Amino acid sequence: KIHKNIVNEKKLTREKLKVNVKEKVNMAHTVATTIYEKYKASKSKQEIKELIQNALVNIRFNNERGYFFIYSLNYECILLPVDRKLEGQNFYNFKDSKGIYITREIIKQMRKDKEGFLTWWYHKPSDKSKQYEKIGYNKYFEPLDWFIGTGEYVEDFEEIIKSSITERISTYRYDKDGYVFILDKNATTLTHLDKKERGQNRLDIKDKNGISVVKKLMDAAYNKENNFVEYTFKKYSSKEEKNKISYVVHFKDWDWVIGTGFYTDDMKKLIQDKEIELIKEQKEQFNTIIIIFIMFMTIIIVSSLLLSYAIQNRFENYKNKAKEKDRMLSEQSKMASMGEMIGNIAHQWRQPLSIISTGATGMLAQKEFDLLSDEQFKSTCKAINQNAQYLSKTIDDFKTS
């Protein structure tokens, strides 16, 4: 993660540099504007020019490398703090090692956009044998037809970024003895919890086999065959020599070795603590499972009882309804049987009743006309009696059937 963070910060170096120089030029432009507005009514332009020069000439920034320069849009150098004898000279033909006419490009930009960035290559005051990439920012100062600017070498600004990164990473700490270390190509310690260790070369620290620990770390980072290194090293908290395992990576752009490690005895302690924690968690989980199981079984039992009760009630209702239905069917069957029996009785009785009725009415008619003889009377009464006996016998037959 630290490696990725440094890679990203390296990529943003130019953007940060641009922000840096732009902020500085805007500040100088504000100073010049303030002076001009204050004295434009009471002093000549030459006097105001000198006031602005005096206000900006000694300002330094970016570790004393940064300064402000001023040129007119007629290519005249107005202020150059690092070489003041050049002030007043014409820079129309001034160009860098790549053949870029710097002053011409800046003035062209001022006339078009009033401000902007420009990249050029130029030697450092401390090293005139080599050209270095420089990014500058310039802003038009309309009252005096000037532009005010500054620039910074990309390489030098990277040193500021590097310093900021190493200072920040030196504060990173985890557990008692965990920290991130960075070594440069000369095996110099750039980051460490102990400020005394920063800037120190520790190639002299040997492991139990007499091999330089720092060399082992750097070889692992450069070779990439195995980025893990095991060795003995003093713990920061106890100053005791303990077995340590580190992981290292190489950041090519700045030739840095970045790493961090852990002590194996700390890992053993961590594993023991973790085991205790896991056992505790297991017990808690087991208890939780038991509680959940009991609750679950209670719910199931209660639900089963309620369901059983509901089913029993429904079954009882069904049985009652079935009995009622059977009773009704029985009664209906009896009624049907009775109806059938009555129908049979009626069928059996129809003829005897007809005979009895005919005999009785016949005798009445014969008696009325005095035609009923004793013989006829006896014969009819006998027939009526026989049919009445038949009717009685039919009833007895239906009773026993």
C-alpha angles and dihedrals in degrees: 000000000000090000092052090047092053092047089054093047090050090053090051094050094100092047091050090047090053091050089049098052093041092054090049094049092047088053092050091046089053091051091050092047092049092051093046094049091047097051106024092101097044106034138049122252090252091055091047089049091055092047091054092046091051092047094053105029097085100038112117132178141162094057092321093301097101123084139155126254128193129201132175121235085250088069093254117143108235101173131012109158096188094055111017095174087074092062111114094027124119116250098188092120096038110129139167130237091275092058096254114146095225100190093045091051093049094048090047088053092047092053091050107035105009090227142025152128127282132185122211141155121244141152122260120245087242095045118035094165095078137043119231130196112256131187118205138183124208133187130193117244102203102189092066099022091245137130121222119206150154137194140201132205111244091222093052093046089052087059088058089050091047091050091049091049095048092046091052096044090050087067094054112107137161130185114346101304106017119119141138118252128199125195125191125220090275092055091252115153109241100174130032139141089240110067090207090064094055112101092017125126109224103184086121093069107101132191125227089279093054094252120137109255093208091050090052090052093048093046091051091051094047098042096045091200092114119002092190118091127188120202144130120269140162115266113236094225101044103020087226123139108249137168111266136185119202135185117214137186132187121235101203099192093065097019092239129155110215121192151146135190150181135231115243094224088056088051091051090050089047091051091049091049089047091051091052090047092049092048089051091048091048091052091048091047091047091050090047091050091050091050091047090047092051091047090046093049091046090053091047093049093046090045091048092050092048091047091047091049091049092048091048091050091049091047092050090049089049092049091049091048090047092051091048089049092049091049091051091047089049092051091045089050091049091048090049091049091047091049090049090048092049089049090051091047090049090049092049093044098046097082098040091047089050091051092048092047093046092047094048095046091044092054091048091052093046091047091051093054091038092243098120110113124197090245092051091046093052093045093050094045089050091052091048091050092047092052092045088053088050091052091051091048090050090055090050090050092053091047093056096041 
